[in-house]
């Protein structure tokens, strides 16, 4: 039997699929996508995967992504009432959890990549641009009246951008490097301080800040701005890092079955 290998990733809006089947290699590259669902010929991709590996692959909906993030959270963190924010590249999934129940969900096109492009957040950001940014995302938030049901609740976050913000805070204000960020907490003052600092710098200056990931330095301000204004909008006092996500959510879902 031939040995096969399959590699799939989405990095910086580029989808890369690589197959190795015996001595046969094939590479697919799709630009300007956030998820495989955004690829026009995704059925071709899924058929190729099945043909090469024998696997049936199903694309998760935004709702399923958020729900699986919720499953990973209830199994790894001890909180009953909170907002769950999963920040991807082009979208943000927001859920309201009350009494450990998944109550409401929304998928917003407010990921750091489109926000960075829309408001040109790659370099120093003016107060005027910040105000425009705030008005824009508040208009999106206003479409979901249930967000007001969670006022003052903490925000549990999933995603690499917010983990990088937490790492910046640890490196620059706590004076050490945290090996595990799971259940690490930041208050509004912590986040706002980092946000103001990052937004006052251009890209070349940002990458010299301790803890800043070079691969996220161009969009980190969009992420920190979003979290800052979401905290203000919901009157949340703190954010909590969940380093687990969809993968662990699937694992725990399988255990429940």
Beta strands, then each sheet from edge to edge (+ up, - down):
strand 1: 4-11
strand 2: 14-21
strand 3: 24-31
strand 4: 82-87
strand 5: 92-98
strand 6: 101-108
strand 7: 154-158
strand 8: 185-187
strand 9: 238-241
sheet 1: 1+ 2- 3+
sheet 2: 6+ 5- 4+ 7+ 9+ 8-
end
